[in-house]
Amino acid sequence: MAGRFITLEGGEGTGKSTQVKLLAEYLSAKGCEVLTTREPGGTELGAEIRKLLVCGDTNKMDATAEALLYFADRHIHLSQKIWPALENGKVVISDRFADSTFAYQCYGYGQRVKREVLEQLYMIAAGDFRPDLTIILDIDPRIGLERSFAKAQGEAVKELRFENQELRFHENLRQGFKEIAALEPQRCAVVDANRDIEVIHRDIAHIVHERLGL
Ligand code: TMP
């Protein structure tokens, strides 16, 4: 495909959304056609799936059902939005993608779905398609959760499904993302998210330039 696909990943309160916005502005100013999006909920239909996943009772479905919904959302997202944009030569920046499922839902990291099962679901939803670059924003979960709770105070619909999990879950999650980065160093870069917003942005812009030539 002609375009480039960049994903930003990380635990709660890492500042992904802010960095997606800054990166999009930076690349647009350099002349790229940029599309920003997010998971879950990057499409109209996906927004409905997002509500099922992140609002309300934590125990309303098991981890397998949850993983299936994340991949349903992902398949719709890819086929309706991401792949067409890449075919048109756009730079697509997504606030979360499949690494979030491996970190949050996978057995050993966060919840209870086996890695092999998630890999099968990935093949069904996305085939051998992968992001060109994944930035993993890393922060001590105690700091991330504090930020996340502070942000939720001002929101009408509270999405606190995962923020309400115990600290241990978030520490596993952080470890999960680091392991993913270590397994795929060509695709992934870990960035320290406990710094000034502008400093983090400059780091990300530098990585995007080095790795993708943008
Ligand atoms: P957000 O924090 O980026 O808005 O994402 C919403 C929540 O969804 C967040 O708590 C992480 C969770 N999530 C998963 O558990 N698995 C996934 O595959 C994705 C994309 C998100």
Residues whose N, C-alpha, C, O or C-beta is under 5 A from the ligand:
A	BS01	TMP	E39 P40 V54 Y70 D95 R96 F97 S100 T101 Y104 F162
